[in-house]
């Protein structure tokens, strides 16, 4: 499965503390060893249900250390038996665009 999630502390207005809390969450994802990528809007992570959700929970817990309220947006592509889709999906789009050019 692939999960795209966005996490942010919901208390306080200090942009620096938001950046630090989000960076701590991304650090949890990167240290998980699961395939992942971070962009301007979401962090994507790929793996089995239990392992991915455990990482998301740890990321929420880390942000909760900086804020008593945490916002989480999560979208999942649940497709048992498939892996490597974090990059394969993008590759298929790029190949389609290249074929059209």
Secondary structure, DSSP 8 states (H G I E B T S, - for coil): -EEEEEEEE-S---HHHHHHHHHHHHHHHHHT-SEEEE-SS-EEEES-HHHHHHHHHHHHHHHHTT-SSEEEEEEEE--TT--SHHHHHHHHHHHHHHHH-
